[in-house]
Amino acid sequence: MASTVRHQRLGTWNGVPRVRLATLPTPLEPGPEFGGGPRLWVKRDDLTGLGMGGNKARKLEFLCGRALVDGATCLITVGAGQSNHCRMTAAAGAVLGLETHLVLAGDRPEVLEGNQLLSDRFGAHLHFTGAGPSEWGSLEIAREALTEQLAAQGLAPSSIPIGGSTAIGSVGYVVAFDEIMSQCRDVGFVPRAIVFTSSSGGTHAGLVAGRAAWRATHPGELVPDVVAIGVAKGVVAGFPSVAALARDALSVVGLDGTIDDSDVEVDGRWLGPDYAIATPESRAARGWAAHNGAWVVDDVYTAKGMAGLLGNIQQGRWGMNDDVVFIHTGGQPEVFVRHES
Ligand SMILES: Cc1ncc(COP(=O)(O)O)c(C=O)c1O
């Protein structure tokens, strides 16, 4: 039964294995007026559908496509305690009939909430490591150890690094770049900028690669700035190398395009003290998003992304003739986790 489901969903994009998991295209919604400021459009990647949606559905289409072609019998991945990527990998495992293991920061709470509650409901095995919220290195080591352990037990694991940010995962956002440009063309504009929240860098790399491929096939046409709002210290400090990941993503799909380090822009001014710590600007942005578009943004990721978008608008980066697309990358389950603030 499960294998029939898998095969109905399996295909390719530009020759790269892809298993259909997301509801695409996601909507492109007009935002409110900013007197004298740009026109805002919100690309609703929070509505990709898989296990309550978010950007990771696009990456998982290619990561799981590869896993199925390789004959994987289980999925393993890793993340922060409230990782959306882990929750969506658990959802993909449920859809595809693959046992799923999640290596998580922190200790098992008495009551599972938010993404953890959903991951558990999707049937994933949750492995709490006790690691601090952004101890990415030790989490990756724990993922590798678990991968070896499960392989020794006779499983064939497909082990996915943090955020699904490999060259193959990034292909999901090469596809998204095309999707955004086509939707904007249908409405009648070329965006001046595409703004989004970035942490492990795969979404960013895919968009940079998509733009490079677009430039190569549309010479002389305007292309948008790709503006990442960094919400984790690593990405703000320039790790991982988004340019290298973007070049690898282009070579995976066999598309032409040139990528320089100057193609990579990370605006790190909205991170605040650290990953997952709300800031005055992100709290204001989550209220603004709720009141102006009923967009639900979370404190870890998308509220900071939205704070970066609004901050750049306030600082006059774009004028009234500019159209700016904000990709809402999801994160809603975190809103239901109890916090002190
Ligand atoms: C809701 C949300 N937005 C944005 C991101 C950042 O995406 P990336 O890891 O590809 O940089 C994540 C990553 O987990 C996320 O969960």
The ligand as a MOL file (V3000), in Angstrom:
LIG
                    3D

  0  0  0     0  0            999 V3000
M  V30 BEGIN CTAB
M  V30 COUNTS 16 16 0 0 0
M  V30 BEGIN ATOM
M  V30 1 C 9.7850 28.8630 9.5380 0
M  V30 2 C 11.1750 28.8850 8.9890 0
M  V30 3 N 11.5370 29.9140 8.2260 0
M  V30 4 C 12.7740 30.0010 7.7020 0
M  V30 5 C 13.7140 29.0090 7.9310 0
M  V30 6 C 15.0760 29.1640 7.3400 0
M  V30 7 O 15.2790 28.3030 6.2620 0
M  V30 8 P 16.7510 27.7790 5.9420 0
M  V30 9 O 17.0850 26.8050 7.0200 0
M  V30 10 O 16.6370 27.1620 4.6030 0
M  V30 11 O 17.6620 28.9450 5.9780 0
M  V30 12 C 13.3670 27.9010 8.7220 0
M  V30 13 C 14.3560 26.8460 9.0150 0
M  V30 14 O 14.1380 25.9450 9.7750 0
M  V30 15 C 12.0590 27.8250 9.2510 0
M  V30 16 O 11.6660 26.7930 10.0100 0
M  V30 END ATOM
M  V30 BEGIN BOND
M  V30 1 1 1 2
M  V30 2 1 2 3
M  V30 3 2 2 15
M  V30 4 2 3 4
M  V30 5 1 4 5
M  V30 6 1 5 6
M  V30 7 2 5 12
M  V30 8 1 6 7
M  V30 9 1 7 8
M  V30 10 2 8 9
M  V30 11 1 8 10
M  V30 12 1 8 11
M  V30 13 1 12 13
M  V30 14 1 12 15
M  V30 15 2 13 14
M  V30 16 1 15 16
M  V30 END BOND
M  V30 END CTAB
M  END
